């Protein structure tokens, strides 16, 4: 992926359109940034999305999703 990014940067710097290097156009810069971000993600070590309290010690917490019973309603209680 690093080689692809190098080639893309070289090409966008060398190629001209409308009298400017194509690398100067915002849309092309965004595409090159996307390629760089994908390359960084490909090199990054995987991270767990969920840690089991059994395997990681007492400091681990389970992800909590709000349910209707756990969500604050601005301090007012429902009336019947």
N, CA, C and O atoms as a GROMACS GRO file, in nm:
protein
  320
    1UNK      N    1   0.082  -0.118   0.000
    1UNK     CA    2   0.000   0.000   0.000
    1UNK      C    3   0.087   0.126   0.000
    1UNK      O    4   0.050   0.228  -0.058
    2UNK      N    5   0.202   0.116   0.066
    2UNK     CA    6   0.294   0.230   0.069
    2UNK      C    7   0.343   0.263  -0.072
    2UNK      O    8   0.356   0.380  -0.108
    3UNK      N    9   0.368   0.160  -0.150
    3UNK     CA   10   0.414   0.181  -0.287
    3UNK      C   11   0.305   0.246  -0.372
    3UNK      O   12   0.334   0.333  -0.454
    4UNK      N   13   0.182   0.206  -0.352
    4UNK     CA   14   0.069   0.266  -0.425
    4UNK      C   15   0.060   0.414  -0.393
    4UNK      O   16   0.044   0.496  -0.483
    5UNK      N   17   0.070   0.448  -0.265
    5UNK     CA   18   0.062   0.589  -0.225
    5UNK      C   19   0.177   0.670  -0.287
    5UNK      O   20   0.156   0.782  -0.333
    6UNK      N   21   0.296   0.613  -0.289
    6UNK     CA   22   0.410   0.681  -0.350
    6UNK      C   23   0.386   0.706  -0.498
    6UNK      O   24   0.412   0.815  -0.548
    7UNK      N   25   0.336   0.605  -0.568
    7UNK     CA   26   0.309   0.620  -0.712
    7UNK      C   27   0.199   0.724  -0.737
    7UNK      O   28   0.209   0.802  -0.831
    8UNK      N   29   0.096   0.724  -0.654
    8UNK     CA   30  -0.014   0.819  -0.672
    8UNK      C   31   0.035   0.961  -0.650
    8UNK      O   32   0.001   1.051  -0.728
    9UNK      N   33   0.115   0.983  -0.547
    9UNK     CA   34   0.167   1.117  -0.520
    9UNK      C   35   0.257   1.164  -0.635
    9UNK      O   36   0.248   1.279  -0.678
   10UNK      N   37   0.343   1.076  -0.684
   10UNK     CA   38   0.429   1.111  -0.797
   10UNK      C   39   0.346   1.147  -0.920
   10UNK      O   40   0.373   1.246  -0.987
   11UNK      N   41   0.245   1.066  -0.948
   11UNK     CA   42   0.163   1.089  -1.066
   11UNK      C   43   0.083   1.219  -1.055
   11UNK      O   44   0.078   1.297  -1.150
   12UNK      N   45   0.022   1.243  -0.939
   12UNK     CA   46  -0.059   1.364  -0.925
   12UNK      C   47   0.027   1.490  -0.923
   12UNK      O   48  -0.022   1.599  -0.953
   13UNK      N   49   0.154   1.476  -0.887
   13UNK     CA   50   0.244   1.591  -0.890
   13UNK      C   51   0.292   1.620  -1.032
   13UNK      O   52   0.313   1.736  -1.068
   14UNK      N   53   0.310   1.516  -1.111
   14UNK     CA   54   0.366   1.531  -1.245
   14UNK      C   55   0.260   1.564  -1.350
   14UNK      O   56   0.289   1.637  -1.445
   15UNK      N   57   0.141   1.510  -1.336
   15UNK     CA   58   0.037   1.528  -1.438
   15UNK      C   59  -0.030   1.664  -1.423
   15UNK      O   60  -0.063   1.706  -1.312
   16UNK      N   61  -0.049   1.732  -1.535
   16UNK     CA   62  -0.112   1.865  -1.534
   16UNK      C   63  -0.244   1.862  -1.608
   16UNK      O   64  -0.260   1.792  -1.709
   17UNK      N   65  -0.338   1.938  -1.558
   17UNK     CA   66  -0.469   1.954  -1.622
   17UNK      C   67  -0.511   2.099  -1.599
   17UNK      O   68  -0.499   2.150  -1.487
   18UNK      N   69  -0.559   2.164  -1.703
   18UNK     CA   70  -0.599   2.305  -1.695
   18UNK      C   71  -0.485   2.394  -1.646
   18UNK      O   72  -0.508   2.494  -1.578
   19UNK      N   73  -0.362   2.357  -1.682
   19UNK     CA   74  -0.246   2.436  -1.646
   19UNK      C   75  -0.198   2.419  -1.503
   19UNK      O   76  -0.108   2.492  -1.460
   20UNK      N   77  -0.254   2.325  -1.429
   20UNK     CA   78  -0.214   2.301  -1.290
   20UNK      C   79  -0.188   2.152  -1.270
   20UNK      O   80  -0.244   2.069  -1.341
   21UNK      N   81  -0.103   2.120  -1.174
   21UNK     CA   82  -0.082   1.980  -1.138
   21UNK      C   83  -0.213   1.926  -1.080
   21UNK      O   84  -0.278   1.994  -1.000
   22UNK      N   85  -0.251   1.806  -1.119
   22UNK     CA   86  -0.379   1.752  -1.070
   22UNK      C   87  -0.378   1.734  -0.920
   22UNK      O   88  -0.485   1.730  -0.858
   23UNK      N   89  -0.263   1.724  -0.859
   23UNK     CA   90  -0.254   1.712  -0.715
   23UNK      C   91  -0.295   1.839  -0.641
   23UNK      O   92  -0.311   1.836  -0.519
   24UNK      N   93  -0.312   1.948  -0.712
   24UNK     CA   94  -0.355   2.074  -0.651
   24UNK      C   95  -0.508   2.083  -0.638
   24UNK      O   96  -0.559   2.169  -0.567
   25UNK      N   97  -0.579   1.994  -0.706
   25UNK     CA   98  -0.725   1.997  -0.700
   25UNK      C   99  -0.773   1.930  -0.571
   25UNK      O  100  -0.722   1.825  -0.532
   26UNK      N  101  -0.872   1.992  -0.507
   26UNK     CA  102  -0.920   1.944  -0.378
   26UNK      C  103  -0.976   1.802  -0.385
   26UNK      O  104  -0.954   1.722  -0.294
   27UNK      N  105  -1.046   1.768  -0.491
   27UNK     CA  106  -1.104   1.634  -0.504
   27UNK      C  107  -0.993   1.528  -0.512
   27UNK      O  108  -1.006   1.420  -0.453
   28UNK      N  109  -0.887   1.558  -0.584
   28UNK     CA  110  -0.776   1.464  -0.596
   28UNK      C  111  -0.704   1.452  -0.461
   28UNK      O  112  -0.663   1.343  -0.422
   29UNK      N  113  -0.688   1.564  -0.391
   29UNK     CA  114  -0.625   1.560  -0.258
   29UNK      C  115  -0.705   1.471  -0.163
   29UNK      O  116  -0.648   1.398  -0.083
   30UNK      N  117  -0.838   1.480  -0.172
   30UNK     CA  118  -0.923   1.397  -0.086
   30UNK      C  119  -0.905   1.249  -0.118
   30UNK      O  120  -0.901   1.165  -0.027
   31UNK      N  121  -0.895   1.216  -0.246
   31UNK     CA  122  -0.875   1.076  -0.285
   31UNK      C  123  -0.740   1.024  -0.237
   31UNK      O  124  -0.730   0.911  -0.191
   32UNK      N  125  -0.636   1.107  -0.247
   32UNK     CA  126  -0.503   1.066  -0.200
   32UNK      C  127  -0.506   1.048  -0.048
   32UNK      O  128  -0.444   0.955   0.004
   33UNK      N  129  -0.576   1.135   0.022
   33UNK     CA  130  -0.588   1.122   0.168
   33UNK      C  131  -0.660   0.992   0.204
   33UNK      O  132  -0.624   0.927   0.302
   34UNK      N  133  -0.761   0.954   0.127
   34UNK     CA  134  -0.831   0.828   0.151
   34UNK      C  135  -0.736   0.709   0.134
   34UNK      O  136  -0.740   0.614   0.212
   35UNK      N  137  -0.653   0.714   0.032
   35UNK     CA  138  -0.556   0.606   0.009
   35UNK      C  139  -0.458   0.598   0.126
   35UNK      O  140  -0.424   0.489   0.172
   36UNK      N  141  -0.413   0.715   0.173
   36UNK     CA  142  -0.319   0.717   0.287
   36UNK      C  143  -0.385   0.661   0.413
   36UNK      O  144  -0.322   0.588   0.488
   37UNK      N  145  -0.512   0.696   0.435
   37UNK     CA  146  -0.583   0.646   0.553
   37UNK      C  147  -0.603   0.494   0.546
   37UNK      O  148  -0.587   0.425   0.646
   38UNK      N  149  -0.638   0.444   0.429
   38UNK     CA  150  -0.654   0.299   0.412
   38UNK      C  151  -0.522   0.227   0.438
   38UNK      O  152  -0.519   0.119   0.498
   39UNK      N  153  -0.413   0.286   0.392
   39UNK     CA  154  -0.281   0.226   0.416
   39UNK      C  155  -0.247   0.224   0.564
   39UNK      O  156  -0.191   0.126   0.614
   40UNK      N  157  -0.279   0.332   0.634
   40UNK     CA  158  -0.252   0.336   0.778
   40UNK      C  159  -0.336   0.233   0.853
   40UNK      O  160  -0.287   0.168   0.946
   41UNK      N  161  -0.461   0.216   0.812
   41UNK     CA  162  -0.546   0.115   0.875
   41UNK      C  163  -0.496  -0.026   0.845
   41UNK      O  164  -0.505  -0.115   0.930
   42UNK      N  165  -0.443  -0.046   0.726
   42UNK     CA  166  -0.393  -0.179   0.690
   42UNK      C  167  -0.269  -0.216   0.772
   42UNK      O  168  -0.246  -0.333   0.802
   43UNK      N  169  -0.189  -0.115   0.809
   43UNK     CA  170  -0.068  -0.141   0.888
   43UNK      C  171  -0.096  -0.148   1.037
   43UNK      O  172  -0.014  -0.202   1.112
   44UNK      N  173  -0.207  -0.095   1.082
   44UNK     CA  174  -0.237  -0.089   1.226
   44UNK      C  175  -0.267  -0.228   1.280
   44UNK      O  176  -0.326  -0.311   1.212
   45UNK      N  177  -0.224  -0.253   1.403
   45UNK     CA  178  -0.256  -0.383   1.462
   45UNK      C  179  -0.405  -0.392   1.493
   45UNK      O  180  -0.468  -0.290   1.522
   46UNK      N  181  -0.462  -0.510   1.486
   46UNK     CA  182  -0.604  -0.522   1.515
   46UNK      C  183  -0.632  -0.493   1.661
   46UNK      O  184  -0.552  -0.527   1.749
   47UNK      N  185  -0.744  -0.430   1.688
   47UNK     CA  186  -0.784  -0.401   1.826
   47UNK      C  187  -0.914  -0.474   1.854
   47UNK      O  188  -1.003  -0.479   1.769
   48UNK      N  189  -0.925  -0.531   1.973
   48UNK     CA  190  -1.049  -0.602   2.005
   48UNK      C  191  -1.164  -0.505   2.025
   48UNK      O  192  -1.146  -0.397   2.082
   49UNK      N  193  -1.281  -0.542   1.979
   49UNK     CA  194  -1.400  -0.459   1.998
   49UNK      C  195  -1.466  -0.489   2.131
   49UNK      O  196  -1.542  -0.407   2.184
   50UNK      N  197  -1.437  -0.604   2.185
   50UNK     CA  198  -1.501  -0.644   2.309
   50UNK      C  199  -1.398  -0.716   2.393
   50UNK      O  200  -1.329  -0.805   2.344
   51UNK      N  201  -1.388  -0.680   2.518
   51UNK     CA  202  -1.297  -0.750   2.610
   51UNK      C  203  -1.380  -0.822   2.714
   51UNK      O  204  -1.465  -0.762   2.780
   52UNK      N  205  -1.356  -0.948   2.726
   52UNK     CA  206  -1.429  -1.028   2.822
   52UNK      C  207  -1.372  -1.005   2.962
   52UNK      O  208  -1.250  -1.013   2.979
   53UNK      N  209  -1.455  -0.976   3.062
   53UNK     CA  210  -1.404  -0.956   3.197
   53UNK      C  211  -1.331  -1.078   3.250
   53UNK      O  212  -1.244  -1.065   3.336
   54UNK      N  213  -1.364  -1.196   3.200
   54UNK     CA  214  -1.294  -1.318   3.244
   54UNK      C  215  -1.149  -1.319   3.201
   54UNK      O  216  -1.064  -1.374   3.270
   55UNK      N  217  -1.120  -1.257   3.085
   55UNK     CA  218  -0.986  -1.268   3.028
   55UNK      C  219  -0.897  -1.148   3.054
   55UNK      O  220  -0.776  -1.158   3.035
   56UNK      N  221  -0.951  -1.034   3.096
   56UNK     CA  222  -0.868  -0.913   3.104
   56UNK      C  223  -0.856  -0.857   3.244
   56UNK      O  224  -0.792  -0.753   3.260
   57UNK      N  225  -0.912  -0.917   3.344
   57UNK     CA  226  -0.899  -0.866   3.479
   57UNK      C  227  -1.019  -0.784   3.523
   57UNK      O  228  -1.114  -0.766   3.448
   58UNK      N  229  -1.012  -0.737   3.647
   58UNK     CA  230  -1.128  -0.669   3.706
   58UNK      C  231  -1.152  -0.530   3.649
   58UNK      O  232  -1.262  -0.477   3.663
   59UNK      N  233  -1.051  -0.468   3.585
   59UNK     CA  234  -1.070  -0.332   3.534
   59UNK      C  235  -1.150  -0.327   3.404
   59UNK      O  236  -1.192  -0.219   3.362
   60UNK      N  237  -1.170  -0.440   3.341
   60UNK     CA  238  -1.244  -0.444   3.214
   60UNK      C  239  -1.391  -0.415   3.238
   60UNK      O  240  -1.449  -0.456   3.338
   61UNK      N  241  -1.450  -0.346   3.145
   61UNK     CA  242  -1.592  -0.313   3.152
   61UNK      C  243  -1.662  -0.364   3.027
   61UNK      O  244  -1.605  -0.362   2.917
   62UNK      N  245  -1.782  -0.409   3.044
   62UNK     CA  246  -1.862  -0.450   2.929
   62UNK      C  247  -1.923  -0.326   2.864
   62UNK      O  248  -1.961  -0.232   2.934
   63UNK      N  249  -1.932  -0.325   2.732
   63UNK     CA  250  -2.001  -0.213   2.666
   63UNK      C  251  -2.148  -0.214   2.706
   63UNK      O  252  -2.211  -0.320   2.710
   64UNK      N  253  -2.203  -0.098   2.734
   64UNK     CA  254  -2.342  -0.087   2.777
   64UNK      C  255  -2.417  -0.006   2.674
   64UNK      O  256  -2.375   0.103   2.636
   65UNK      N  257  -2.528  -0.059   2.629
   65UNK     CA  258  -2.614   0.017   2.539
   65UNK      C  259  -2.735   0.062   2.619
   65UNK      O  260  -2.790  -0.014   2.699
   66UNK      N  261  -2.777   0.187   2.598
   66UNK     CA  262  -2.890   0.236   2.676
   66UNK      C  263  -3.019   0.163   2.640
   66UNK      O  264  -3.047   0.136   2.523
   67UNK      N  265  -3.094   0.133   2.742
   67UNK     CA  266  -3.227   0.076   2.721
   67UNK      C  267  -3.327   0.176   2.777
   67UNK      O  268  -3.288   0.265   2.852
   68UNK      N  269  -3.455   0.165   2.743
   68UNK     CA  270  -3.552   0.264   2.792
   68UNK      C  271  -3.550   0.281   2.944
   68UNK      O  272  -3.580   0.390   2.993
   69UNK      N  273  -3.516   0.178   3.018
   69UNK     CA  274  -3.513   0.189   3.163
   69UNK      C  275  -3.389   0.257   3.216
   69UNK      O  276  -3.386   0.298   3.332
   70UNK      N  277  -3.283   0.273   3.133
   70UNK     CA  278  -3.157   0.331   3.178
   70UNK      C  279  -3.136   0.473   3.130
   70UNK      O  280  -3.035   0.534   3.165
   71UNK      N  281  -3.226   0.528   3.052
   71UNK     CA  282  -3.205   0.658   2.990
   71UNK      C  283  -3.275   0.764   3.075
   71UNK      O  284  -3.391   0.750   3.112
   72UNK      N  285  -3.201   0.872   3.106
   72UNK     CA  286  -3.259   0.983   3.181
   72UNK      C  287  -3.354   1.061   3.089
   72UNK      O  288  -3.328   1.076   2.970
   73UNK      N  289  -3.462   1.108   3.146
   73UNK     CA  290  -3.564   1.178   3.067
   73UNK      C  291  -3.571   1.325   3.104
   73UNK      O  292  -3.680   1.382   3.106
   74UNK      N  293  -3.458   1.388   3.132
   74UNK     CA  294  -3.457   1.530   3.161
   74UNK      C  295  -3.511   1.564   3.300
   74UNK      O  296  -3.550   1.679   3.322
   75UNK      N  297  -3.516   1.471   3.391
   75UNK     CA  298  -3.555   1.498   3.527
   75UNK      C  299  -3.705   1.491   3.553
   75UNK      O  300  -3.747   1.501   3.668
   76UNK      N  301  -3.784   1.474   3.453
   76UNK     CA  302  -3.929   1.466   3.475
   76UNK      C  303  -3.972   1.321   3.472
   76UNK      O  304  -3.917   1.240   3.398
   77UNK      N  305  -4.070   1.290   3.553
   77UNK     CA  306  -4.120   1.154   3.554
   77UNK      C  307  -4.248   1.147   3.472
   77UNK      O  308  -4.323   1.244   3.467
   78UNK      N  309  -4.274   1.034   3.408
   78UNK     CA  310  -4.395   1.022   3.327
   78UNK      C  311  -4.520   1.024   3.415
   78UNK      O  312  -4.520   0.972   3.526
   79UNK      N  313  -4.622   1.084   3.363
   79UNK     CA  314  -4.750   1.088   3.434
   79UNK      C  315  -4.852   1.004   3.362
   79UNK      O  316  -4.848   0.990   3.240
   80UNK      N  317  -4.942   0.947   3.437
   80UNK     CA  318  -5.043   0.860   3.378
   80UNK      C  319  -5.173   0.932   3.356
   80UNK      O  320  -5.269   0.873   3.307
   0.00000   0.00000   0.00000
